[in-house]
Amino acid sequence: MDIGLAIFAGLLIGAVLGFVGAGGSMVTVPILIYIFGMSPLQATTASLVVVFSAALSGVIPKLRKNEVLVKESFVIWSIGLITNLGGAYILPKIPDEIVLSGFALVLIAAGTSMLLKPVENNPARHISPIALILISLIIGAMTGLFGIGGGFLAIPILVLFYNIAPAKAAGTSLFIITINTITGFFAHFRHWGEVDWQIPIIMAVIAVVVSRLASHRSSRVSAETLKRAFAFLVYAIAIFTLAQTWLLK
């Protein structure tokens, strides 16, 4: 039964990744918690494997096409390293209710970013180094605490600070997610033994295959329609998470 559910979950996550190009962890963590009964700590640890696998699969062709700025990626990764590792360290000490509420707030922020007009390369709009540092720290914290890659924040940084074209920013964002999640995974090494790895591994394999297939068909659907649908999906997940955490206990 669990294997069948894991396959179905992988199909859903792969479809989200393939059609939207992001958001796999925002679906993965709630599935692991509310369907497979994992704790937020276990779900965060397991989610990192799923997100890493999907991001790595997506970034390899980008690297081959030279659509990834590696140096800029490592700058953002290195700044966020302290909060990534720190988030993983303090996560077991934080009550589940606070973790889940924080996760829901991140979902709301991500959903809202999907509804906003995409950031464009404009020399007149430029963020300061302080903003770069703060947002990089936030991305690291999201990975360490919630198992989220933070792509929806990475792209605006790349466009507004480094003046990268949005198309190239997408590939670079995938690379940032890849190195962020593998770092977060090793930072959670103390909790590897607490996770039933059969479920997330099945989900990861199915998600990678389906996302590659779905990405080839995503051009047939309006990008704005896909983003709007995903935004409302994460809003619904956020509301469900908050209700389950505080009202339906």
N, C-alpha and C positions, 0 to 999 in steps of 0.2 A: 504493500500500500504506500509506504513512504517513498519507495523508488519511483512509483508512478507519479506521485505528487512532485517529486524532485524533477522528473522529466518535464512535467507540465510547467513547473516554475521556471525551468531553464528555457522553455519555449517562450514564455511571457517576457522574461528578462532579455532574451536574445532579440525578440521583436522590438522591444523598447530601444535597445541599443542600436539595432539596425535601422529602424525608421527615424528615430530622433537623434541618434548619435551621442547620447549621454544619458545619465540618470539610472544606470543599472543598479548602483548601490542603493538608491532611494526606493527601489522596489525590492531588492534582495533582503535588506535588513528586516523590514516588516514581515516578509514571507517566512524567514527563518524564525522569527519570534512568535508570530501568531498562528502559523500553520505547523511548524515543526517543534514548537515548544522550547526553543532555545532562550537562554537569558540574554539581555542586551549585550553583556560582555562576550558571550559565546557567538552571538550573531554578528557583532562587529568584527571579531577575529575571523570568522568564516567568510564574511562578506568581502574582506580584503583579497581573498583568493579568487573569488568570482570576478571582482572588478579588475584585478591585475590581469587575469587571463584574457578578459574581453578587451581591455585597453592595449595589451601587448599585441593581440591579434590585429587590432585596428591600426596600431602605430607602425608595424613592420612595413606595409606598403608605402606609408608616408615617408619613412626613412629612405626607402629605395628611390622615391621620387624627389628626395632632397626638400621635403616640405616640413622639416622639423629644425628648429633652431636650438641646438643642443646646449650651447653655452648659456643662453637666456633661461632655458629650462632648469639648469643646475643652479643658477642664481636664485630663482624662486624656490626651488627645492631646499637649498641650503639654508635660506632664511627661515623657512617653515620647519626646519628639522627640529629645532628646540621644542616647538609646540606639538609636533607630531610625536616625538619620543615622550615628551612630558604628558601629553594627553593619554598615551597608552599606559604610562606609569600610574597616573592618578585615577584612571577609569574604574578599577576595582573598589576604590574608596568612595565613589560617588553613588548615592542612592539611585536605584533603577528608575524611579519616577522622574528624577532630574535629568538623567540621560535621555529618557524617552521624550521628555518635554523639549529638551534642547534639539533632539533629532527632528521633532515636528516643526520647530521654528526654522530650522535649516531647510526643510521641505517647502515651507511657505515662502522663504526667500528665493529658493530655486524656482518655484512655480511662478513667482512674480517676475523674475528675470526673464523667463520664457515669454511672458506677455509684453515685455517692453520692446521697444524698437532696437534692433541689433546695433551694437556699437560700431561706428565707422571710423576709418583712419582719417583723422583730422588734426593737422599740426596745431590748430588753435585750441584743441582740447587735449590737455596733457596732465597726467597726474604726477605728483611730486614723489621724490624718493621715500619720504615718510609714508605716503599712502601705499607705495609698493611694499614697504616692509610690513605695514600693518595687515594688508590683505594677504600677503604671503604667510604671515603668522596665523591668520584665520584659516587659510587653506590647510596648513599643517595640523592645526587643532581639530579641524573637521575630520581629517583622516585618522588621527590618533584616537579621537573620542567616539566617532560614529561610523568609521569605515567608509567614508565618502571621499571620492577623489578630488572634488572641488573644481571640476572643469568649468562650471558656470561662473566662477570667480576668476579663473585663470585667463580666460579669453579677454575680458575687459582690460586686465593688466597688460597683456601682450600688445593689445591694440593701442591703448592710451599711453603707456609708458615707453614701449619699444617701437611704436609706430609701425607695427607689423600688419600687413593686409589680413583681413578676417579669415580668408581661406587658409593661409599659412599658420595663422594663430590656432586654428582647429587642430592641425597636426601636432603643433608644439604642445597644445593643451593635453592631447592624448599622451604625449611622452612624459609630461609632468605627472599626470595621473598614474602612469606606469611606475615611475620611480618612487612616487609618494606612497603608493599602496604596497609595494614590495618592502619599503622601509617600515611602514606601519605593521606589516605582517611579522617581520622579524622583531619589532618592538613588542609584539604581543606573545613572544615565545613562551612566556610563563603559562599561557592559557591554551597552548596547542593541545595538550592532553585532555582538556575539558570538552573538546568538540568532536562530534561524530562526523568524521571527514567524508564519509561516503556520500552524504547528502550534498554538501557544497561542491564536491568534485563533479558529481553528476550534473548539477546545475551549471557549473562552469563550462563543461564540455559541450552540453546542449546549447547553452547561450552563445558560445563562440561560433558554432556551426550555423545556428539560426540567424545570428546577427550578420554574418557574412552574406547569407542568402537574402535577408531582408534589405540590406544596404543597396543591393542591385535593383531592388524594386521601389526604393523610397522615392526615386525621382518621379514616379507616376502620381505621387500625392503631393499636394502643396505643402511646402516646408512650414508655412505659417499655420496651416491646419494641424499638422503633426505637433508643432510646439504648443499650440493652444490646447489640444487634447491632452498632451502630457502634463501641462500646467494644472488642468482640472483634476487629472489623476492624482498628482502629488498633493494637491489641496485636499482631496478626499482621504488620502492616506494619512495626512497630517491631522485632520479632524478625527478620524477613526482612532489614531494613536493617542491623542489627547483624551478622547472619550473613554477609551479602554484604561488609560492610566489613572484618571481622576474621577470618573463618574460610574464606571461599570465594574469596579474591582469587587 
